[in-house]
C-alpha cells in the first residue's frame, strides 16, 4: 500500500509522456502530407521548357526524358484499370511531346 502513490505518479508521468509523443508524431505526419512533390509529367513539362529555353543540352534533356518516361510508363502499367479521362488526355499530351521531340 505504501508504494501506491509512487506507482500512480509513475503511471501519470508515463501517460503524459505518451500523450506528448502522440501529439508530436501526429504533427510530423501531417507536415509530411503538406509537402507536394512534382509528378513525372510535371517534371517532364518543366525540363522540356528548360530545353526549349536553351538551359539544357540535347544530351542532358534526352537522359532526363528517358528517366521520366520510364517512370511514367511504369506508373501507367500499374494503374491501367484506374485511369480517368483526364489521365488519358494527359498521357496523350505527353506522347505528343515525345513524338515532337524525336523529330
C-alpha positions in Angstrom: 0.0 0.0 0.0 2.8 2.4 0.7 4.1 2.1 -2.9 0.7 3.1 -4.4 1.3 6.9 -4.6 4.6 6.3 -6.3 3.0 3.9 -8.8 0.2 6.3 -9.5 2.7 9.1 -10.1 4.8 6.9 -12.4 1.8 5.9 -14.5 0.6 9.5 -14.7 4.1 10.6 -15.9 4.1 7.8 -18.4 0.6 8.7 -19.7 1.7 12.4 -20.1 4.9 11.3 -21.9 2.8 9.1 -24.3 0.3 11.9 -25.0 3.1 14.3 -25.9 4.8 11.7 -28.1 1.5 11.0 -29.8 1.0 14.7 -30.4 4.5 15.2 -31.9 4.2 12.2 -34.2 0.8 13.5 -35.4 2.3 16.9 -36.2 5.2 15.2 -38.1 2.8 13.0 -40.1 0.6 16.0 -41.0 3.5 18.1 -42.1 4.7 15.3 -44.3 1.4 15.3 -46.2 1.5 19.0 -46.8 4.7 18.7 -49.0 3.7 18.4 -52.6 6.0 16.6 -54.9 6.0 17.1 -58.6 4.8 14.2 -60.7 6.9 12.8 -63.5 4.6 14.5 -66.0 5.1 17.9 -64.4 8.8 17.4 -64.3 8.9 16.4 -67.9 7.0 19.6 -68.8 9.4 21.7 -66.8 12.5 20.1 -68.3 11.0 20.4 -71.8 10.6 24.2 -71.2 14.2 24.4 -69.9 15.4 22.6 -73.0 13.4 24.9 -75.3 14.9 27.9 -73.4 18.5 26.5 -74.0 19.2 25.8 -70.4 19.8 22.0 -71.1 21.8 20.4 -73.7 20.2 17.9 -76.1 22.1 15.0 -74.3 21.0 16.2 -70.8 17.4 16.5 -71.9 17.5 13.1 -73.6 18.7 11.4 -70.4 16.2 13.2 -68.2 13.4 12.4 -70.6 14.3 8.7 -70.7 14.3 8.5 -66.9 11.0 10.3 -66.5 9.3 8.5 -69.4 10.3 5.2 -67.8 8.7 6.3 -64.5 5.5 7.4 -66.3 5.3 4.1 -68.2 5.8 2.1 -65.0 3.1 4.1 -63.2 0.8 3.7 -66.2 1.3 -0.1 -66.3 0.4 -0.3 -62.6 -2.8 1.7 -62.9 -4.3 0.8 -66.3 -7.6 -0.2 -64.8 -7.9 3.0 -62.8 -7.3 5.7 -65.4 -9.6 8.7 -65.6 -10.3 10.6 -68.9 -8.1 13.4 -67.6 -5.2 11.0 -67.1 -5.8 9.6 -70.6 -5.7 13.1 -72.0 -2.5 13.9 -70.1 -0.8 10.7 -71.3 -1.8 11.6 -74.9 -0.3 15.0 -74.4 2.9 13.5 -73.1 3.1 11.1 -76.1 2.7 14.1 -78.4 5.5 15.9 -76.6 7.7 12.9 -77.0 6.9 12.5 -80.7 7.6 16.2 -81.4 11.0 15.8 -79.6 12.0 12.9 -81.7 11.7 14.9 -84.9 
